[in-house]
Amino acid sequence: MGWVLGMMINMTNVVPVPEDVISLSLPVFVLLLILFVVFLVISISFLCHACRCRRKLVYEVNQL
């Protein structure tokens, strides 16, 4: 396995670097970051809501 790892490390120097690298501008990066945070907050709030609903349902079933 050692020679395979050595060959792979050696062959990474042969891979050409792409010349057309697209970089994000600062406003686009900030917009994507805000969008990610909004989706994260929404998903966590849905998870908390589902846990509360399930706990309430289990409590109501146990009362019967």
Helices and strands as residue ranges (DSSP letters): H 2-11, H 26-63
